[in-house]
Amino acid sequence: MKITILGPAHPLRGGIAALNERLAKQLTAEGHDVNIVSFSLQYPKFLFPGKTQFSDDTVVFSFPVTAEINSVNPLNWLKTGRKIQKAQPDLVIVRFWLPFMGMSLGTICKLVKKNRHTKIISVVDNIIPHEKRPGDKFLSNYFIKNVDGFIAMSKSVLNDLTLFDAKKPKKFSPHPIYDHYGKIESRETALQKLNLDGRFNYVLFFGFIRDYKGLDLLLHAFADEYFVQNKIRLIVAGEFYADASKYLKLIEYLNIQDKVVLKTDYIPNSEVENYFNAADIVAQPYKSATQSGVTQIGYHFNKPMLVTDVGGLSEIIPNGRAGYVVPPDAAEIRNALIDFFSNSRAANFIENVKKEKERFGWNKMTQTIYSLCEKIKSPGHSQN
């Protein structure tokens, strides 16, 4: 097939871009003609809390990536939509993760559908956002109206989609493993690269820091004296997308400055391997969630994980086998981490992680995409 992926890609950074690129690589390997149409302007400044939207990494792809979509310019949506409409791809795969993108991506899809050839499916990260704003429902509805079918990477998002549209075909396909963030190395080598003391064990919190990700719960958990007595530290690796001062004040209030290693600049893709290789366990103490790419990086590096029982996280980590699934509560998080270290669970969990990761191959997502395409009645068919 001739396939266009609509969504962010390099030099834009982040997990959504990473998935688009890795999916394009898989589809290309399976014999398709693939291109990515990315953003020339993804977020206006008021929607982007980080320092920059762009990566400094040098990346070469075997498929074309063009920066064409301006998320706030309606004239651009018309131009981009007509261009893709004229190119007549057999399939457009459009990512949806934020209602703000509903007007731009929805309008482009609406125009593409007019060629009566292209099928349009969306890989949906979230349909109900973690951080709500006025107009979210209207924007999500507008987008959904202009798409033929949907893939959700968690069952909670699949259920949320049904609230918006109960008729269009939908399928669940778990987030595949991020296997392109580097190689597995020894813990000792990674600690040396990070200039961290090898006499300590480390819990890793990784990714952009937003309030819904529950870092405050993890910090409260680390206030327990067990972690000092047993030489266990917390690595916080990721840029603040929330007010940094409240987290820094909480660290000071809890008097855990010596237990927390702050690496709160953006972590380039080339350095991700160091943090995961250095960690004994990865913690995701989220207060709300759908799915997370962090778990799939953890799987790649064979790391046990602690997640909270929110959204689709519990679907990915079998409790007591590859890690822990606990309520989003500081005491529960503390107890699980103490169990992990005091009972030397690492070796057993790692073996189970290696078995579980086989569920998350990229070919399984592409097979779901093909299966969903077959359920769409005819090219360009509107099921509104």
C-alpha positions, -999 to 999 in steps of 0.1 A, spaced: 0 0 0 8 36 -3 6 49 33 9 84 48 14 88 85 0 121 97 16 133 129 49 145 145 83 132 136 119 142 139 132 169 145 101 172 167 108 152 199 89 130 223 72 96 224 45 103 198 71 112 172 92 82 182 62 59 177 54 74 143 89 69 131 92 33 144 58 24 129 69 39 95 101 17 97 80 -14 103 55 -7 75 84 0 51 100 -33 61 67 -50 53 69 -37 18 47 -5 18 55 29 3 54 51 35 59 88 42 53 109 72 36 144 70 47 161 102 43 196 116 59 229 107 43 243 138 31 217 163 23 237 195 19 275 200 39 286 230 9 287 254 4 249 249 41 239 252 56 241 287 91 228 278 122 246 266 121 235 230 100 212 208 130 201 188 156 174 191 193 179 184 198 142 175 209 134 140 185 109 124 184 94 89 152 77 77 146 53 48 113 71 41 103 107 34 95 130 64 81 165 55 72 193 79 39 206 65 12 210 91 6 243 109 -17 235 138 -31 270 140 -34 281 103 -67 270 86 -53 280 52 -25 255 58 -50 228 67 -67 233 33 -34 232 14 -21 201 32 -54 183 30 -57 189 -8 -21 179 -13 -26 145 4 -60 141 -13 -43 145 -47 -15 121 -38 -42 94 -32 -25 72 -6 -44 40 0 -42 46 38 -37 75 61 -27 67 97 -33 98 118 -22 102 154 -45 118 179 -34 126 214 -48 161 222 -82 178 214 -63 209 204 -52 190 173 -88 181 164 -95 210 140 -62 209 121 -60 171 117 -98 167 114 -100 192 85 -71 176 67 -87 142 70 -121 156 58 -104 169 26 -85 137 20 -117 116 22 -131 135 -8 -108 116 -31 -131 85 -25 -100 64 -24 -81 68 9 -90 50 40 -83 69 72 -76 53 106 -64 70 137 -40 56 163 -55 73 194 -33 79 225 -60 98 244 -95 109 235 -102 124 269 -71 144 279 -53 142 312 -54 180 315 -88 192 305 -97 225 287 -129 242 275 -139 229 241 -122 195 244 -153 175 236 -162 196 205 -127 193 191 -125 155 197 -160 150 181 -150 170 150 -119 149 146 -137 116 151 -163 126 125 -137 127 98 -120 93 105 -131 59 93 -117 37 121 -96 37 153 -68 19 170 -65 24 208 -34 14 226 -53 8 259 -86 -7 266 -96 24 286 -92 45 255 -111 20 235 -140 24 260 -136 62 258 -139 61 220 -172 43 223 -186 72 243 -179 94 212 -188 70 184 -203 35 190 -205 25 153 -171 30 136 -148 1 137 -123 1 166 -95 -23 177 -72 -26 206 -35 -29 200 -11 -24 229 18 0 226 47 -18 209 81 -20 225 104 10 219 134 -10 207 153 19 191 166 37 222 200 20 223 216 -12 235 214 -32 267 247 -27 287 258 -35 322 245 -15 352 281 -7 361 288 8 326 257 29 326 264 42 361 299 52 350 285 71 320 260 90 343 287 96 370 266 79 396 278 60 426 278 22 420 274 14 457 237 25 455 207 9 439 184 31 418 147 36 411 140 54 378 113 79 372 116 88 335 99 112 311 84 147 310 73 157 344 36 166 345 14 167 376 -7 137 366 23 115 365 25 114 403 61 122 410 49 138 443 36 103 454 70 87 446 89 115 466 66 109 496 73 72 493 111 79 494 108 97 527 109 63 544 142 56 562 144 22 545 158 38 514 187 56 533 195 25 553 197 3 522 215 28 499 187 32 474 183 64 454 157 78 431 167 91 396 143 117 382 152 119 345 131 143 324 122 179 318 97 197 340 65 203 321 49 214 355 59 239 381 93 227 391 94 248 423 67 227 441 86 195 435 119 210 446 102 224 477 87 190 484 121 173 482 134 199 507 104 195 530 108 157 531 145 161 536 153 136 508 178 158 489 205 130 493 181 103 481 171 120 448 192 125 417 177 152 395 185 150 358 157 174 347 170 187 314 156 170 283 171 136 279 182 131 242 174 98 226 211 89 225 212 90 264 180 71 272 199 38 273 221 50 302 192 57 325 174 25 319 205 4 321 214 20 354 180 14 370 171 -16 391 134 -8 387 113 18 367 85 35 386 54 51 370 33 64 399 7 80 376 -25 94 390 -42 91 356 -30 74 324 -40 56 292 -9 39 281 27 48 283 58 46 261 80 45 292 68 9 301 77 -1 265 112 13 269 115 -5 302 105 -38 285 132 -33 258 158 -29 286 144 -59 305 136 -38 336 110 -46 363 84 -19 366 61 -4 392 29 11 378 -3 23 393 -37 8 386 -49 36 364 -59 36 327 -43 8 307 -10 5 327 -22 -27 346 -28 -43 312 9 -41 304 26 -52 337 15 -85 353 14 -78 390 39 -99 410 56 -112 378 72 -84 358 67 -58 385 40 -43 406 6 -28 400 -5 -7 430 -30 21 438 -18 56 433 -9 60 469 25 69 484 23 41 511 15 14 485 43 26 463 67 26 492 57 -9 503 61 -23 468 96 -8 464 106 -21 498 93 -56 489 113 -55 456 146 -47 473 142 -65 506 132 -98 489 156 -96 460 129 -98 434 150 -85 405 163 -117 389 129 -134 389 111 -103 376 137 -98 348 131 -133 335 94 -127 334 99 -93 317 118 -111 289 88 -135 284 62 -108 286 78 -85 261 71 -110 233 34 -97 234 44 -63 221 60 -67 187 56 -41 160 42 -66 136 13 -71 159 3 -35 156 7 -36 118 -15 -67 116 -41 -48 136 -39 -19 112 -45 -43 82 -74 -60 100 -90 -27 108 -87 -16 71 -106 -47 61 -135 -37 83 -138 -3 66 -165 -9 40 -151 9 10 -123 34 2 -131 68 15 -164 55 30 -180 79 54 -197 63 83 -208 96 99 
